[in-house]
Amino acid sequence: MHELSKTVAILLLASVLGVVSVAGAEAGFGERPGETIVYSEDSTDPWNRIFQALFVRTVSARRTADLTNDTSLPMTPVRTMGFPDGLLVTAAPIERVEMADRAIEPLYPTTIPLVGLRAFLSGGHYDVLRSALQEALDEKVDRSAMARALMQADVWATYDQLTTITTWDAPDLSIEIRRVAELRPLLARLMRRLALTRQEIEALPDNYSLAARVHPLPRLFRQESGWVELRAMHPRGHEREMDYRRVARVFVKTSRDLSSRYASLEDLQKAGIRKKDLEAAALVLQSLLVAKDRTIIPTRITYSVQVRAFQRDSAGQISTNSLSLFELSRRLLLKEEQSGGMRSVGSDNGVYLPFSGNDFGFATPHRPGGPILGTLHQKCGVCHGFPLTDRFFSLSLPHGVDKQAVSVWSNFVARAPAVAESKSTQSDFLKLMDAWMAEDY
């Protein structure tokens, strides 16, 4: 492509995606406006354009007083979950360009799919995606196993979300349904093209261990670390939010020696292990992939890590606590695999607050007024309490669920196959497999 033509293509794409249309818009976490280079250094690469169509958005958001720390800004109270007395947010929103190369689902906000999907299907993102998908199917470029794994995960998420539109009870969806019917076969074909063999999936690097050399990540997968994995509460909310394409693993570390195996969480509690003994808790999300043989396979690709650590006083009450969040960057993992591709997410740039207890999505609008950017402690505290406490849902014992707790011996446990099995029976996956095997490929 000539340089002039390439420049025109880039500007047209940016205009469609709203990247250059907002003067003075700030960049999202770890990003620069207009930077959407993920899979290669060519902005017109169809893989980069697929990513752009699925993730790049301009979001109008308000900020909490705790985030801005600027008393000169006009503030207004809003009522939202976790803040019954009202949360102070800026009266005027900011425009924020989200390149979104992080641990989030495409076509956000996903918690309210009618918002994200309808905006996508009725706007220019749809045309960009359809064109880029066709070009990706026609190309003869060799891509790395990791690049194929990362792209398949995002394409799979997109297919699942588009499948939900057929269940909507909303007026005037004829255009959206027609466009979904055009996109789903292309997505299924690309899913099949991207599929790795079982052996290739098993050979993918353990990016958690690599990232632990760079970031202060706990050594969760070592027997001598003192961390114990809880296999309670299946299914978990984080897995439901991602339609069982990822596995949510919960770990705890206590002031007591848990190096021996316990049969169940009940046994731990009978042994006197209570929440007051908690020193730290961690939530790890790891990806599943669809192999060439159409089976769902666990991977060692860690998508995100949340860690909470507690310090207690002599009475056993929390005196201080710390919170850290690490998320996958596709670009970083592909460019510097030995880094593990994880980035530490701090509060300086802001994180979007959930609007309800089951909201694990990104940039979900609060009503009235749209999304709210706050601190990491505010985001987690919506469910876990303020100040951030040891409220820990996996330590509850609901009737009739798997209550096993196991010490970790490797990076794979029985939980991943259980989640994969749940996914394999869902209607969206069965529809995907029908399209995958269509004869007109």
N, C-alpha and C positions, 0 to 999 in steps of 0.2 A: 504494500500500500504506500503511495507517495506521501511524503511528510505533510503536505497541505491537506490532502484527503484525510489523513489520520487525525490531524488537528481538528478539522471540521467534525469528524465522527465523535471525537472526545467531547467537544463543546455541545453537540446535539444531545449526546447521552447525558451529560451533566445537567443540561437544561431540563430534559425529560424527568430526571430524578430529583430535580430541585436542589442540586448541590451548589450551583452558582447563582441561584435566583434570589437568595436572601442576603442582602448586604449586611455585613457585620455579624453574621451568625457565628456563634462559637462552636468549636469542635467537641465531639463527645470524648469519652475517656480514651487517652492514649492515641488520639487521632489528629490529623490535620485536614481542614476542609479540602475536598477534591481528591484526597488520597484514597483510592480504592484499588490499589495494586495488591493482589493477594496471591494469585497462582502463577503469575509471570510479570515481567516488567512492562508489558504491553497493555495499555488500558483498553484496547479494542479486542484483546483476547476474549473469545466467547465465554471462557470460564470466569474471567473477571467480570464480564457483563452479566452473567447469571448471578454471581454474588451481589453485584450492584442492584440488580432488579429485585432481589429477595430481601436485601438488608438495608440499603442506603435510604434514609428518610430524613426529612427536616421536621423536627418536633418542637412544638410550642409548649414550653413548660414553665411552671412557677417553681421557686426555690424556697426552702424553709429558712426561717430565721437562723437556725443552728448552722445551716450550710453557708449562708452568705456572711454571717458574722459582721454585718454592716447595719448599724442602727439608723443610718440616714435614709435607708430605703423604706418607702411606704409599705406597710404590712397589713394583711387582713386575715382574720381567723377563719378556718374552714373546719367543718366537722368531718372526720374520716376515721376509719377503724384504728384503734389503738390510742386515739386522742379524744376521749369523750368531752373534754373541756375545750376542745378546739386546738388546731395546729396553726401557728403563725406562718404564713407564706407571703411572698412578695405579691403586691397588688398587680404588678405588670409582669407578664411572662417574658421569657427570652426565647429567641429562635436558636435551636441547637441542631447542628448537622450530625447525625449519627451514622458513621460508617459501619459500626456494629460488627467489627471483627472480634467477637468475644463470645462467651458462652450463653447465647440466646437463640431462640427459635426464629426462623424466617417469617415474614409476613406479619410482624407484630403490629398491634398488640394481640396476642393469642388468647388471653383470658376472655376477651370479648371479641370473638372471631368475626362477628358481623361488622365490626369497625375496621379491623385490619384487612380482612379479605375483600370486603366490598370496595374499600379505597384502592386496593391493588388491582382488582378486576375492572374497575371503571376508569383507571388512569393509564398514564404512559408506561408504567412499569410492566404491564401485561404485554405490550408490543415488544418491549426490549427483551423480556424473558422468552417469548415465543421465538423471536429471531435468533437469539443466542443459543437456545436449546437446539434448534435445527442446525446451526453451524457447528455446535459441539458434536452432534451426531454424524456430521459429514466429515469432520476433520480426521487427519491421519497422524496426528501428533502423539508421540509416546508420553504418557504422564506417569509419574512415580506412584508406587503403591500407596504412599501416605496421602498424596494429593487425591487419588481416586477414593480413598476411604473418607476423607474430609468432605469431598463433594457429594459422595453418595449419601452421607448422613444428612446433609442439607436438602438434597433433592428428595429424599425419603420423607423428611418432615413436611416439605411443600406438598407432596402427593397426598399425604394424610390430611393436611389441612383443607386442601381443595375438595377432598372426598366428602367432608362434612357438609358442604353446601347443599347437597341433595337432601339433607334432613331438615333444612331450615324451613320454618313456617313464616315467610316474610313476603310481602307483595313485590311485584315488579322485579323478579329475579331472572327474567328470560335471558337478558344479555349476559349476566354472570354465569348462568348455567351453560350457555352455549360456549363461552370462553373456557370454562372448566373442562368441557368435553373436548376442546381442542388441545388443551395443555396436558391433560392426564396421560394420553398415549405417548407423548413426547417424553414426559418425565419417566414413565415406566421403561421406555426404550433406553433412556440414558442410565437409569438404575441398572439395567441388565448389562449395558456396555461397561459400566464402572465396576461391576462385581469382581471381587478377588476370590481366589481359591481359599479353602480352609487353611492351607499351609501358608499362603501369603498373609492372611489375617493373623495367624499365630505368630508370624515373624515380624509383625509391626512392633516398633519399639515401645518400651514402657516409659512413656513420657513423664510419669509421676516421679520415678526414680531419677530421671535425668534432671527434672526441675528441682528436686530436693537438693541437688548440688549447688543450685543458684539461689534458691529461696529458702526461708526458714520453715520448710514443711516438716511435719512430724513423720517419723519413720513408722508409719502405720503397718507396713507389711513385713515387719520383722518380729519374730517370736519374742525376742528379748526386750522389745520396746515397752512392754507393759500395756499396750493398747489391745482392747477386745472389740471384736465386731459383733453387733447385734443384728440378728436376722429376724427381728420381730416386725410386726405391723406390715403385712403384705396384703394388698398393694400400698405403696407409699404415695403421698400426695405429689412429690416431685416426679415420680414415675408416671402417674396419671397425667400430669401436666404435659409431659413429653410423649404421650401416647405409647408408653412402654418401649421406646426406642433407646432408652438409656436406663442404666441401673443405678439406683440410689443406695449407697452403702453408708451405714452409720457406725461410728467407732466411739468408744469411751475409754477414758483413762481415769483410774481412781487412786486414792491414797493407799489402797490395800493391794496386796499382791494377787493378781488374777492370772498368773502364769499357767495354772492348771485349768483344764477344761471343765466347764459347767454345762449340764445338759440343757438348761433353759434359763431364761431371764428370771423365772420364779426362783430357781435354785440360787441365783445370785442374790436375790432379795432375802431369801430365807437364811442365807449365810451372813446377813446383816449389811449387805451393800445397799446403801440408800443414796438418794440424790445428794445428801450432804457430804458424801465421800467423793463426789465427782471433782476431778481436777481439770478435765478438759473433755471436749466432745468435738467430733469432726464429721462432716458430711461430704462424701466423695461421689461425684456423678461420672460414670464411665459409659462409653458408647457401645451400642450393638451395631452390627452390619449384616447385610444379606449377602451370603456367599454365592458363588456361581451355581451351586447345586440347590439354590433357593432355600437354604436353611438359615436361620438367624443365629449368628455366632457372636459370643462375647469378645471384646477386644481389651487391650491394655491402654487404650487411649483415654486418658483422664480429661474430662470436659471442664470440671470446676471443682474447687475444694473450699469449704468453709470450716474454719476452726475457731472454737470458743474456749478460752482458758479462764479459770476462776482462781482467785486468791481469797482465802477465808480468814475471818478473825477467830479468836479463841472460843467464841460461841458457835462457830460453824456457819456464820452468816457471811455472804459474799461481801468482801471489802472493796475489791477492785476486780475488774475483768478486762480481757482483751479480746478483740475480734479481728480476724483476718479473712480475706477473700482472694482467691487466685482463680483466674479464668484463662481458658485456652485462646490463643491468637493463632489463627490458621497461617497467616503470613509468617509470623515468627517461627512456628514449628517447621514450616517448609524451608525457610531460609537458614535457620540455625537449629537443626534437629537436636543437637547436643544440649541446647538450652531447655529442652522439654516443652517449649512453646507456651509456657504459662506466664501471665503477668499479674502482679499484685495490684488489686483494685483498692484504692484508698478513698477517703471521703472528700478529699479536696475538690475533685471534679464532680462529685455528686452521683448518687444512684437513685433510680426511680423507686418510689415507695409503692407497696402493694395497696390496692383499694379494698381488699377483703382477705380473709384468712386462707382462701384457696388460690390466691393470685401469686403464682410464681413467674409471671410473665415479665415483659419489658415494655416500659412506657405506657402502661395501662392508664387510660384517662380516669380521673376522679371527677365526679359531678357535684357541682358545676366547676368548670374551669380547666379541665384537661389534666395531663400528667403532672406529678409533683416530684421534684428532685430534692433529696434530703441526704443525711449522712448514713453511713453504713450501720451505725448503731440504731438509728431511727428505723431503717428498713427491717432489720431483724427483730427489733423490739416490738413492732406491730403485733407479732404473734407470741414472742417469747417474753414480753414484759419490759417495763421501764422501772428503774434502770435495768439493763440487760441481765436477766436472771438465769437460774438453772432450770427454768421450765423446759422440759425435754420430753417431747411426745413419745419417743421410742421407749421411755421408761414406764409408760402406762401399759397395762396388760388387758387389752380388749379381749372379750370372749371369742374363742374359736379361731384364733390366728396362730401362725407359727411363732413360737416364743423362744426359739433356739438362740443361744449366744455362743459364739465359737471364737477361740483364739485364732489369729491369722497366721497361716503357714505359707501362703503364696498369694499371688495377685488375683487368683481366681477362686471363687467359692460357689457353693451350691445356689446362691441367690440368683446369679446371672442366668443360668439355664431356666430357672423358674419364671423370671420375667420374660425371657425369650419365648417360653412356651405360652405365656399369657398373650403375648403379641401375635403369635402364629395363628391363634384361633379367632382374632378379631376380624370384623367384616372388612375394614379398610385394607388389611394385609391380604385377605383372600381376594379382594378386587385387584390389588396390585399384582398378585401372582397370575390372575387371569389375563391381565394386560401384558405382563412379562412374557407369557407363553403364547401370545397371539401370533397367528401364522403369517400375518402380513408384514412381519419385520423383514 
